[in-house]
Amino acid sequence: MRAVLEARQKAAAVRVEELEAELEQLRAALAKAEEVLRHRVIGLEQYLQALAEEDAPTVAAVSQKKPVGPRRAVPHRDDAAGTEVLSVDYQALMAAALEAGADGLGARRAAVVLGWDSGSASRVEGARARLKRLVERGWLVEEKPGRFTLPVPEQDAAEAGRPGGGS
């Protein structure tokens, strides 16, 4: 009887080892599949964003008399009256920068504002790229590395530079 029980125990131990090896293979395959999925989700989101940012149908563009320059998703600050010319995502980033005040808006917080996973490095970098684009176009400034704030209006900057001006 003892020999039978020991044989069953060894068979069970072998089966456990086989299943553990199979589980590791499945985990590796799952990790690869998740990575492929992440890349495809990012690609789809970029494609949908590009479609949404198109200004006008092709027919309207043909009827224009002057040549059209490169289309900018974020216009230069000098060319715009207010943030309403920005897309919804960029408007949300501007509102978050206003809310952050002098502390500035970081890329991780910007990812959260955009509704993205702030634990994903690619999402945080995507948010940082959007913030940098706003800096390039004059909507934000990056006085401290990684901290994005609204630019100080010229009148306020002039008052802050004068003796007795500013706080």
C-alpha positions, 0 to 999 in steps of 0.5 A: 500500500505504501508503494502505491501511495508513494507512486501516486505522490511522485506522479502528482509532483511530476504533474505539478512541475509540468503544469508550472512549466506550462503556466510560465510559457502561458505567462510569457505568451500573455506578456507578448500579446499584451505588448502587441495590444498596447502598440495597436491601441496606441496606433489606433488612438493616434490614427483616430486623433489625426482624423479628428484633427482634420480641419475641413473636407478635401473639397473645401481645401481645393476651393481656397485661392491661397496655398495652404501651409502646413496644418498645425494641431496647435496654433501659435499663441500669437495667432489665436485669441484664446484657448477655444482654438485648441482641441479639447485635449489641449484645452484640458491641459491648459486648464490643468496648468492654470489650476496648477499655478506656480507649481506647474503641471507635470507630465504624469499629472497631464496624462491623468488629465487626458484620461490616460494611464499615468503608470504607463511610461509611453502615456506619460511621454505622450503627455510630455510631448503635448506639453512641449508642443504647447511650449513651442507654440507659446501657450506654456513655458517650462521654466523648471525642467518638467514643470509647465506653467502659463506664461506671465503676461507682459504687463505683469512681467514688466511690473514685477521687474520694476522696484516696488512692482510685483509682490 
